[in-house]
């Protein structure tokens, strides 16, 4: 198991666990690129997993100031990062679907909750209020993540009318949760 390390956020100056940060790398041609898989070589630059912190770092040129080198950063970098996090969460859900570690639809979700097979629930942001109450009633103490619309879920999973889904307890559930939660945290902070 990989040991958790700490790094300093270029925006806030806080030292945090790397799991709570977004990693960026300066490429050999001086571009700043996201490295959320932490696989690229090069000097890592870290920002708190927060849209506000990233926006501040970009506005104040804190990436450049922290390494004292010129960096090419596109004007739409913030939206690129947001879209990348958005897509990583949907891709993770699609992997869970392909692995058979996910069910959709209220009845299937409810049945799997009753059998204690569910790791967490994803509910569409545009779910009807009465439906939302029903899923809350059956979900017991399970966490429900609400970051994607039903259209987002339909497109990612190649399904129709996806309002609820349950990610089943499995080897893949932690990875799916972390990717969706990372996107949710980015949007909320």
C-alpha positions in Angstrom: 0.0 0.0 0.0 1.3 3.4 -1.0 2.2 5.8 1.8 0.2 9.0 1.8 2.4 12.1 1.4 1.8 15.8 2.1 2.4 18.7 -0.2 1.9 22.5 0.0 -0.9 24.2 -1.9 0.4 27.0 -4.1 -2.8 28.9 -3.5 -3.4 28.7 0.2 0.1 27.7 1.5 -1.5 24.9 3.5 0.2 21.6 3.8 -2.3 18.8 3.0 -2.4 15.1 2.1 -1.9 14.7 -1.7 -5.3 13.0 -1.8 -6.8 16.4 -1.0 -4.9 18.2 -3.7 -4.8 18.5 -7.4 -1.5 17.8 -9.0 -0.1 19.7 -12.0 3.2 19.3 -13.8 5.4 21.6 -15.9 6.1 19.8 -19.2 9.6 20.1 -20.9 8.0 22.6 -23.3 6.9 24.7 -20.3 3.2 23.9 -20.4 1.2 23.4 -17.2 -0.8 20.2 -17.4 -3.1 18.4 -15.0 -1.7 15.1 -13.6 -4.5 13.7 -11.5 -3.2 10.1 -12.0 0.2 11.2 -10.6 2.1 9.4 -13.3 3.8 12.2 -15.2 7.4 13.0 -14.6 8.4 16.5 -13.7 8.0 19.0 -11.0 4.7 18.6 -9.3 2.7 21.7 -8.4 -0.3 21.2 -6.0 -3.5 23.1 -5.4 -6.2 22.3 -3.0 -9.1 20.4 -4.6 -11.2 23.5 -4.9 -12.4 25.5 -7.9 -11.9 28.7 -5.8 -8.3 27.8 -4.9 -7.4 27.0 -8.5 -9.1 30.2 -9.8 -7.1 32.2 -7.3 -3.8 30.5 -8.2 -4.4 31.2 -11.9 -5.5 34.8 -11.3 -2.4 35.6 -9.1 0.1 33.6 -11.3 1.0 31.5 -8.3 2.1 28.5 -10.4 4.7 30.7 -12.1 5.7 32.4 -8.8 6.1 29.1 -7.0 8.7 27.7 -9.4 10.1 31.0 -10.7 9.8 29.8 -14.3 7.6 30.7 -17.2 4.6 28.5 -17.8 2.2 28.4 -20.7 -1.3 28.2 -19.2 -4.3 28.4 -21.5 -6.9 31.0 -20.7 -9.6 28.4 -20.3 -7.4 26.2 -18.0 -10.0 26.4 -15.1 -12.8 25.0 -17.3 -10.4 22.4 -18.8 -9.6 21.1 -15.3 -13.3 21.2 -14.2 -14.2 19.2 -17.4 -11.4 16.7 -16.8 -12.6 16.0 -13.2 -16.2 15.8 -14.5 -15.2 13.3 -17.1 -13.1 11.2 -14.8 -16.1 10.6 -12.5 -18.3 9.6 -15.4 -15.6 7.3 -16.8 -15.3 5.6 -13.4 -19.0 5.0 -13.4 -18.8 3.5 -16.8 -16.0 1.2 -15.7 -18.2 0.1 -12.8 -21.0 -0.6 -15.2 -18.7 -2.7 -17.5 -17.4 -4.6 -14.5 -20.9 -5.4 -13.3 -20.4 -3.4 -10.1 -23.3 -1.1 -10.6 -27.1 -1.3 -10.9 -29.6 1.4 -12.1 -33.3 2.0 -11.4 -35.1 2.4 -8.1 -36.2 -1.2 -7.6 -32.7 -2.7 -8.4 -31.1 -0.1 -6.1 -33.6 -0.9 -3.4 -33.1 -4.6 -3.7 -29.3 -4.4 -3.5 -29.5 -2.1 -0.5 -31.7 -4.6 1.3 -29.1 -7.3 0.5 -26.3 -5.0 1.9 -24.5 -5.0 -1.4 -24.3 -1.3 -2.0 -21.2 0.9 -1.4 -22.8 4.2 -2.2 -25.6 5.7 -4.3 -25.5 8.3 -7.1 -28.7 10.4 -7.6 -29.2 12.7 -10.6 -29.2 16.4 -9.7 -32.5 16.7 -11.5 -34.3 13.9 -9.7 -37.8 14.7 -8.6 -38.2 15.7 -4.9 -40.7 12.8 -4.1 -38.3 10.3 -5.8 -35.4 11.8 -3.9 -37.3 11.2 -0.6 -38.1 7.6 -1.5 -34.4 6.8 -2.2 -33.4 8.6 1.0 -35.9 6.4 2.9 -34.5 3.1 1.6 -30.8 4.1 1.5 -30.4 3.9 5.2 -26.9 5.3 6.1 -25.5 5.1 2.6 -23.9 8.2 1.2 -25.7 9.6 -1.8 -23.6 11.7 -4.3 -25.5 14.3 -6.4 -23.2 15.8 -9.0 -24.4 14.6 -12.4 -27.7 15.3 -14.2 -29.7 12.4 -15.6 -28.6 13.4 -19.1 -24.9 13.2 -18.0 -25.6 9.7 -16.5 -27.5 8.5 -19.6 -24.8 9.6 -21.9 -22.0 8.1 -19.8 -23.7 4.8 -19.3 -25.5 4.5 -22.6 -28.8 4.2 -20.9 -32.1 6.1 -20.7 -33.7 7.8 -17.7 -30.9 7.2 -15.3 -31.9 8.9 -12.1 -30.5 6.5 -9.5 -27.7 4.1 -9.5 -26.0 2.1 -6.8 -22.3 1.2 -7.0 -21.9 -2.2 -5.5 -19.3 -3.2 -2.9 -16.4 -4.4 -4.9 -12.7 -3.8 -5.7 -13.7 -1.0 -8.1 -16.1 0.9 -5.8 -13.4 2.9 -3.9 -11.9 4.2 -7.2 -15.3 5.2 -8.5 -16.2 6.9 -5.2 -12.9 8.8 -5.1 -13.3 10.1 -8.6 -16.9 11.3 -8.2 -16.1 12.8 -4.7 -13.1 14.6 -6.1 -15.3 16.3 -8.7 -18.0 17.1 -6.1 -15.4 18.6 -3.7 -13.9 20.7 -6.5 -17.3 22.2 -7.3 -18.3 22.8 -3.7 -15.1 24.5 -2.5 
